[in-house]
Amino acid sequence: MSDDWQGGDLAECLTENWDYDWSYNPRVGDILRVSVVGLHLGELALGFESKPQRHGWEASAFRKIRSDAEPCEAEFTALIKRGARKPVRV
């Protein structure tokens, strides 16, 4: 499952079962920004902004964080611009 990864995406780490015991390996729950998407030994691999650029990790070990807040935010902004109801003097 590719999740259509691209640079700038946010990824949540789901595992710590890595082939190499590097001190900078992602840990479960880490939220990382993708900088590079590529193939390594036929597997989709991700590189991250906060990690050494010469290393990548299996994309299947991450969940893509999708932002669904944007439509709600636009609606909320429109609501604010309309302003609160003002009392009418009679």
N, C-alpha and C positions, 0 to 999 in steps of 0.2 A: 504494500500500500504506500503510494508515493506522497499523498497529501499535498501534492503540487508545491513542494517546498521552494522558497526563493529567499534571497538575501533580504534581511529586514524582518522576516517572520520571527515570532516569539515561540520558543519551544520549552515544554516542561519535561524534565528528565523523569523517566519512569523506572529506571533500574540502575544498579551499581555493579552489575556483573560484566566488567570489562576484561578484555584479553590482557591488557597491560595495567600494572599497578602504578599509574602516574599520580602524583600528589594533586594534580590539577584536573583529574577526571571529574566530570559532572556527577553530582550526587542526587539521589531521589528528591524531587521537589524543587530542584534548581530551575529557575526561569532564565533562559539564555536567549540572546538575539543572534539569529543566524547570519553569518557573514559569507559563507561559501557553501554551495551545494555541488556535490560531485559523486563520482563512482570510485569505489575502492574494492578491488577483487570482485567486481560484479555487483556489489551492494551499494545502495544509495547511502552516502555519508554526508554529515553536516559538520561544518566548522563554525566556530562561534567567536564573536567580537572579544569576549573576555578571556579567551583561551589562546594558547600558542597556535599560530596560523599553519604550522606544518603538521598539525594533528587534526584528525576528524573522527567522528563517532557515528555508529550505525544509526540511521534515521529511524529505524523501527524501535529504538529505545526511547523515543521522544513522542510527545503528543503536541500537535500544533495548536496553539492558543489562537482561537478565532475571535475577533472583536465583533460582537453583535451590538455594542453599545452605541455605535455611530447613529443609526436611525433614531434611536430614543433620544440621543443628545440633541439632534436637530429639532425634534418635536418639542423638547423641553425648552430650547432656546426660543423657538417661535412663541411658546406659551408665555415666557418671561417678557418678550417684546410687546405682546398684547397688553401687558400690564394687568394689575389687579383691578377689580371692579371698584369704581369710586361711588360713594354715596351721592344720591341725587337729592338736592334740596327741593322741597315742595312748599 
